[in-house]
Amino acid sequence: MKLIFAVVQDQDSNRLMNALVENNFRATKLASTGGFLKSGNTTFIIGTEDIRVEKALKVIKDNCKSREQLVAPVSPMGGNADSYIPYPVEVEVGGATVFVLPIEQFHQY
């Protein structure tokens, strides 16, 4: 058995949840916040058999796309202003960060 943690951008969460249900995966959906951009994320927790892990990863990959986004940097509060960039910067966001962990037991009640 495996436990899959998938951290995805909020924009992809509904599409991913629908795709997981269509492919007979049960998932727990949690609201989370990213550390770098401090933007909303969704963390999916999925328990599945070893033979279905690749299918789950394909569903996640097919439904979570990265995209470019303009981000206005926060001004430094008491920090070094020499490295501060006062204009928006384009960064890549989205996609999915996925962790696959082995589990000893899996129960559904």
C-alpha positions, 0 to 999 in steps of 0.5 A, a space after each residue: 500500500 502507498 500513501 500519496 500526498 499531492 500539493 496542487 495549486 487551488 486553480 487545479 484542485 476541482 479538476 483533479 478531484 473530479 479526475 480522481 473520482 472518475 478513476 475510482 480513487 478516494 482522496 481527502 482534500 485539505 486547504 493549505 498555504 504555500 510558503 514562497 508565494 503565500 498563496 492558496 494550495 490544496 493538499 490531496 491525501 490518497 491511499 491506494 494499492 501499489 499497482 495503482 500508484 502509476 495511474 494516480 500519478 498520471 491523473 495528477 500530472 494530467 490535471 495539474 499544469 504549471 503556468 507563469 504568474 506575475 508576483 509583486 515582491 514584498 518590500 523588505 521590513 528592516 532588511 537589506 534594501 539593496 537587493 529589493 526589486 520594486 517591480 513585479 517578477 514573473 514566476 512559474 506556479 502550479 503543477 504538483 508536488 507529490 510524495 509517495 510513502 509506503 504504509 503498513 496498514 490501510 483501513 476504510 471504515 
